[in-house]
Amino acid sequence: MVLITGSNSLLGRAIVDLFREHGEKIRCYDQYRSEQLPDGVEFIQGDLFSAKRLTAACKDVTAIIHLQDKSRTKTTSRGRMKKININGTRNLLFMARKAKIKRIIFLSTYAVYGKTKSFPTREEDVKKPYTPYGKDKLKAEKLCEAFAKKNKMDLTIMRPALIAAPGLKDSAVLITLYMAMGLGNDNIMFMSGNGDNRFQLLSPRDAAEAFYLTYKAEEKTSGMTFNIGSDNVPTQMEQIVKIKEQKKLDFTVKHITRKKALWYSIMFKLSRLNYFTREHKMFIFNNVYMDCQKLKIATGWKPEKTNMDIISDTVDWYKGKLK
């Protein structure tokens, strides 16, 4: 049986669906049972700090896919976020050892690399996380590696690009995906410089496929760390031109400097608007483009959806919500 923590996320739901399609026996673990969880799927409600619930969740499990985390501080404190991402992961590892579970697949993030100058970014490149989430995940990676080595566990670390699809709720990401959300009475898409930087996306289904293939190819993937992201990533300017034409979106492109973005971020924060967060600024000012060859060679994985496919699907969904 495979235990999937954090099963309510876009990625979690995609993994649940895919593993069920392949006939895998799964158990889901999260803080509440989602209405989107299919009937008949075993579910245990709990967080990463309940020893009793974690013990029950780990019973008769042979592998854990650990997705449960906190990526933003909007609904919780920074201290709580760090506690969930690092201490919560430690708790799960202890319970896995107690239950004699030897296989762990850990969800990390592209954000561990931070403002990297390497292009595309490879797994072994320098990591200088810029966001709180990236910092937490890098610490959690090191925690998992040390624990797995000491306890002879088979660990695989997955670093997906930004996962986006219909159903996405993060407003900062929606702006980045050119949803042209209103700023006052204007629809504005902010772009840094000439728009020649790139940011990589990933569909939940493609991510789930990567997790499944990694799970099945244990001998080839144990002890490895993999980047996961779409192929054919255009520049921001190329994406803007294409999506504006394809979807007939009405927005103005506004070129912005780092200094101006800092001013906006301060003003929006005071106004409690979730614009120009660290994550958003990272996307508009830096390249986020990972090399995924290592995963492809080890498992045969290949993404089906490109950046433009993902943006197009999400725009259609979002426009439908506005009607």
C-alpha positions in Angstrom: 0.0 0.0 0.0 1.1 3.5 -0.8 0.5 6.4 1.6 -0.1 9.8 0.0 0.1 12.7 2.4 -1.3 16.0 1.2 -3.8 14.3 -1.1 -6.0 17.4 -1.5 -3.6 19.5 -3.6 -3.7 19.7 -7.4 -0.8 17.3 -7.5 -2.2 15.1 -4.8 -5.5 14.6 -6.6 -3.6 13.8 -9.9 -1.4 11.2 -8.1 -4.4 9.6 -6.5 -6.2 9.3 -9.9 -3.2 8.0 -11.7 -2.2 5.4 -9.1 -5.8 4.1 -9.0 -5.8 3.8 -12.8 -2.8 1.6 -12.5 -4.5 -0.5 -9.8 -2.2 0.6 -6.9 -3.6 0.3 -3.4 -3.5 3.7 -1.8 -4.3 5.5 1.4 -4.8 9.3 1.6 -3.8 11.5 4.5 -4.7 15.2 4.9 -6.4 17.6 7.2 -9.8 17.1 5.7 -11.5 14.8 3.2 -11.9 16.6 -0.1 -15.2 16.3 -1.9 -13.1 15.5 -5.0 -11.6 12.4 -3.4 -13.1 9.4 -5.3 -15.5 7.1 -3.4 -13.9 4.0 -2.0 -10.5 5.6 -1.5 -9.2 5.0 2.0 -8.7 8.3 3.9 -7.3 9.2 7.3 -7.8 12.8 8.5 -4.9 14.3 10.3 -1.9 16.6 10.3 1.9 15.9 10.7 1.8 16.4 14.4 -0.6 13.7 15.5 1.3 10.6 16.5 -1.8 8.6 16.8 -3.1 9.5 13.3 0.3 9.1 11.7 0.7 5.7 13.3 -2.6 4.6 11.8 -1.7 6.1 8.4 1.6 4.2 8.2 0.1 0.8 9.2 0.7 -1.8 6.4 2.3 0.8 4.1 5.3 -0.1 1.9 5.9 3.4 0.4 5.1 7.0 1.3 4.7 9.9 -1.2 5.0 12.9 1.0 3.3 16.0 -0.4 1.8 17.6 2.7 3.4 21.0 3.3 2.7 24.8 3.5 3.9 26.9 0.6 2.7 30.4 1.7 2.2 32.4 4.9 -1.1 34.1 3.8 -3.2 31.9 6.1 -0.7 31.0 8.8 2.4 32.4 10.5 5.9 32.0 9.2 6.8 30.0 12.3 3.9 27.6 11.7 4.8 27.3 8.1 8.4 26.3 9.0 7.1 23.9 11.6 4.9 22.1 9.1 7.5 21.9 6.4 10.4 20.8 8.5 9.3 19.4 11.9 6.2 17.8 10.3 8.5 16.0 7.8 10.7 14.9 10.6 7.7 13.5 12.5 6.6 11.5 9.4 10.1 10.1 8.9 10.1 8.9 12.5 6.7 7.2 12.1 7.9 5.6 8.8 10.9 4.2 10.6 8.7 2.9 13.4 6.4 1.2 10.8 9.5 -0.2 9.0 8.6 1.7 5.8 11.7 1.8 3.5 10.5 3.8 0.5 10.0 7.6 0.6 9.3 9.9 -2.3 9.6 13.5 -1.1 8.0 16.5 -2.7 10.5 19.4 -2.9 10.3 22.4 -5.3 12.1 24.4 -8.0 12.3 27.2 -5.4 15.3 25.5 -3.7 17.5 26.9 -6.5 16.5 30.5 -5.9 18.0 33.1 -8.2 20.3 30.7 -10.0 22.4 31.9 -12.9 22.6 28.5 -14.5 20.4 27.9 -17.5 18.8 25.4 -17.6 19.2 24.5 -13.9 20.5 21.0 -13.1 20.0 19.0 -9.9 23.6 19.5 -8.8 23.7 23.3 -9.3 24.1 25.7 -6.5 21.0 26.2 -4.4 20.3 29.6 -2.8 16.6 29.7 -2.1 14.9 33.1 -2.2 11.5 32.4 -0.8 10.5 31.0 2.6 9.1 27.9 1.0 12.3 27.2 -0.9 14.4 27.6 2.2 12.1 25.2 4.2 12.2 22.6 1.4 16.0 22.7 1.1 16.3 22.1 4.9 13.7 19.3 4.6 15.6 17.7 1.7 18.8 17.6 3.8 16.8 16.2 6.8 15.4 13.4 4.6 18.8 12.6 3.1 20.4 12.3 6.5 17.5 10.3 7.9 17.4 7.9 4.9 21.1 7.3 5.0 21.1 6.6 8.7 18.1 4.3 8.6 18.8 2.7 5.2 15.7 4.0 3.5 15.2 4.4 -0.2 14.6 8.1 -0.7 13.8 10.0 -3.9 13.5 13.8 -4.0 11.3 15.4 -6.6 11.7 19.1 -7.6 8.7 20.1 -9.8 8.3 23.4 -11.6 5.3 25.5 -10.8 2.3 23.2 -11.0 -0.6 24.9 -12.7 -4.0 23.9 -14.1 -7.7 24.6 -14.0 -8.6 24.9 -10.3 -5.5 26.9 -9.4 -6.4 29.2 -6.5 -3.2 31.2 -6.0 -3.9 34.8 -7.1 -0.2 35.7 -7.5 0.3 32.7 -9.8 -2.8 33.6 -11.8 -1.3 37.0 -12.5 1.9 35.4 -13.6 -0.1 33.2 -15.9 -1.5 36.3 -17.7 -5.0 36.2 -16.3 -4.9 40.0 -16.5 -6.5 40.4 -13.1 -7.8 43.9 -12.5 -5.7 46.5 -10.7 -8.2 49.3 -10.1 -10.0 49.7 -13.4 -7.1 48.5 -15.5 -6.1 45.1 -16.6 -2.3 45.0 -16.4 0.3 42.4 -17.1 3.6 43.3 -15.5 6.8 42.4 -17.3 10.4 42.9 -16.4 12.7 44.4 -18.9 12.2 43.1 -22.4 10.5 39.9 -21.3 13.3 37.7 -22.4 13.3 35.6 -19.2 11.5 32.2 -19.0 9.5 30.4 -16.3 8.7 26.8 -16.5 5.3 25.2 -15.7 4.1 21.7 -15.1 0.7 20.1 -15.4 -0.5 18.0 -12.4 -1.0 15.0 -14.7 2.5 15.2 -16.0 3.8 15.6 -12.5 1.8 12.6 -11.3 3.2 10.5 -14.2 6.7 11.4 -13.0 5.9 10.3 -9.5 4.4 7.1 -10.7 7.3 6.1 -12.9 9.7 7.0 -10.2 7.8 4.8 -7.8 7.8 1.9 -10.2 11.5 2.2 -11.1 12.8 2.0 -7.5 16.1 0.4 -8.4 16.9 3.3 -10.8 15.5 6.1 -8.7 16.4 5.4 -5.1 18.9 7.9 -3.8 18.2 10.3 -6.7 16.9 13.8 -7.0 14.9 14.8 -10.1 13.8 18.0 -11.7 10.3 17.9 -13.3 9.1 20.5 -15.7 7.5 21.1 -19.1 9.4 21.1 -22.4 9.5 24.0 -24.9 9.5 26.9 -22.5 9.1 30.3 -24.4 10.1 33.7 -23.1 7.6 35.8 -21.2 7.2 38.1 -24.2 6.5 35.2 -26.6 4.0 33.7 -24.2 2.2 37.1 -23.8 1.9 37.6 -27.5 0.6 34.1 -28.1 -1.9 33.9 -25.3 -3.2 37.4 -25.9 -3.9 36.5 -29.6 -5.3 33.0 -28.9 -7.6 33.9 -26.0 -8.4 37.4 -27.1 -7.4 38.8 -23.7 -7.7 42.5 -23.1 -4.8 43.7 -21.0 -2.0 46.2 -21.2 1.6 45.1 -20.9 3.5 47.3 -18.4 7.3 47.0 -18.2 8.6 47.4 -14.7 11.9 47.7 -12.9 13.0 45.9 -9.8 12.8 49.2 -7.8 9.2 49.8 -9.0 8.3 46.2 -8.1 9.6 46.7 -4.6 7.5 49.8 -4.2 4.4 47.9 -5.5 5.1 45.0 -3.2 5.2 47.3 -0.1 2.0 49.1 -1.1 0.1 45.9 -1.9 1.2 44.3 1.3 -0.1 47.3 3.3 -3.4 46.9 1.4 -3.4 43.2 2.1 -3.4 42.3 -1.6 -1.6 39.2 -2.7 0.3 40.9 -5.5 4.1 41.1 -5.9 4.9 38.5 -3.4 8.5 37.1 -3.3 7.3 34.3 -5.6 5.7 36.6 -8.1 8.9 38.8 -8.2 11.0 35.7 -8.7 9.0 34.8 -11.8 9.0 38.2 -13.5 12.7 39.0 -12.8 14.5 35.6 -13.0 14.7 32.5 -15.2 13.0 29.4 -13.7 13.9 26.7 -16.2 15.1 23.3 -15.1 16.9 20.5 -17.0 14.8 17.3 -16.6 17.0 14.9 -18.6 18.0 12.9 -15.5 14.4 11.9 -14.8 13.7 11.2 -18.5 16.7 8.8 -18.7 16.0 7.0 -15.5 12.2 6.5 -16.0 11.4 7.3 -19.6 9.1 10.1 -18.5 8.1 12.8 -20.9 5.7 15.7 -20.3 2.7 15.9 -22.6 1.7 19.5 -21.9 3.8 22.5 -22.8 3.8 25.9 -21.1 1.4 27.2 -23.6 -1.0 24.2 -23.2 -1.1 24.8 -19.4 -1.6 28.5 -19.7 -4.3 28.0 -22.3 -6.2 25.5 -20.2 -6.0 27.7 -17.1 -7.1 30.9 -19.0 -10.2 29.0 -20.3 -11.1 27.9 -16.8 -10.5 31.3 -15.2 -12.5 33.2 -17.9 -15.3 30.7 -17.3 -15.3 31.6 -13.6 -15.6 35.3 -14.3 -18.8 34.8 -16.4 
